[in-house]
Amino acid sequence: MLSVIAAPRSGVTALDRLVEGALRVRIAAPPVDGAANAALERFLAELVGLPRGRVRVVGGASGRRKRVLFEGMTAAELADRLAICMPTGFRGA
């Protein structure tokens, strides 16, 4: 499980920063008809190397604060993969 704060309609889809213990992710898609959630799932799956169907928003689907489940990956594996993907100059809270 990962706590995420989504920022839809951001122009680009990218990792942003840590905010209050959650990973803030900029999403290019608008929050209409689940488009932003689907884009978030695709982006995070590709980022950590999982098939798209194994990454799901399981909480907060209609809000900015979400809980994302990564099936078949331990918390330590997820943390390691995310650490590798953090952009240069990543801003932690």
C-alpha positions in Angstrom: 0.0 0.0 0.0 1.2 3.5 -0.8 -0.4 6.8 0.2 -0.6 9.1 -2.8 -1.7 12.7 -3.3 -2.8 13.1 -6.9 -2.6 16.5 -8.7 -4.7 16.0 -11.9 -4.5 18.3 -14.9 -0.8 19.0 -14.3 0.4 19.1 -17.9 2.7 16.2 -17.3 2.6 12.9 -15.3 5.6 12.7 -13.0 6.7 12.2 -9.4 6.6 15.5 -7.5 7.5 15.4 -3.8 6.7 13.9 -0.4 3.8 15.7 1.4 2.8 14.7 4.9 4.0 11.1 4.5 2.4 10.7 1.0 3.9 10.7 -2.4 2.6 13.6 -4.5 2.2 12.6 -8.2 1.4 15.0 -10.9 -1.1 13.6 -13.4 -1.7 15.0 -16.9 -5.2 13.5 -17.2 -8.3 15.3 -15.9 -10.2 13.9 -13.0 -13.2 13.0 -15.2 -14.7 9.5 -15.5 -11.8 7.9 -13.7 -9.2 9.1 -16.3 -6.8 10.5 -13.6 -7.0 7.3 -11.5 -6.3 5.1 -14.6 -3.4 7.3 -15.6 -2.0 7.1 -12.0 -2.2 3.3 -12.0 -0.5 3.0 -15.4 2.2 5.5 -14.4 3.0 3.8 -11.1 2.9 0.3 -12.6 5.4 1.3 -15.3 7.5 3.1 -12.7 8.0 0.1 -10.5 7.9 -2.6 -13.2 4.6 -4.3 -12.5 1.9 -5.2 -14.9 -0.9 -2.6 -15.0 -3.5 -4.9 -13.5 -1.4 -5.3 -10.3 -1.5 -1.7 -9.3 -4.9 -0.4 -8.2 -6.4 2.6 -6.4 -8.2 1.0 -3.5 -9.1 4.1 -1.5 -9.9 7.7 -2.2 -10.9 7.2 -5.8 -12.9 10.4 -5.9 -10.5 12.6 -3.9 -6.9 13.7 -4.2 -5.6 11.5 -1.3 -5.5 7.9 -2.4 -4.4 4.5 -1.3 -2.7 2.5 -4.0 -2.2 -1.3 -3.7 0.8 -2.9 -5.4 0.0 -6.6 -5.6 2.8 -9.1 -5.4 5.4 -6.6 -4.1 6.5 -6.2 -0.5 6.8 -2.8 1.2 10.6 -3.0 1.1 10.6 -3.9 -2.6 8.3 -1.0 -3.4 10.4 1.4 -1.3 13.6 0.3 -3.1 12.0 0.7 -6.6 10.6 4.1 -5.8 13.9 5.3 -4.4 15.6 4.4 -7.7 12.9 6.4 -9.6 13.0 9.6 -7.6 14.0 12.5 -9.8 17.1 14.5 -9.2 16.3 17.3 -6.8 13.4 15.4 -5.3 11.9 17.4 -2.5 11.0 15.4 0.6 8.8 17.0 3.3 
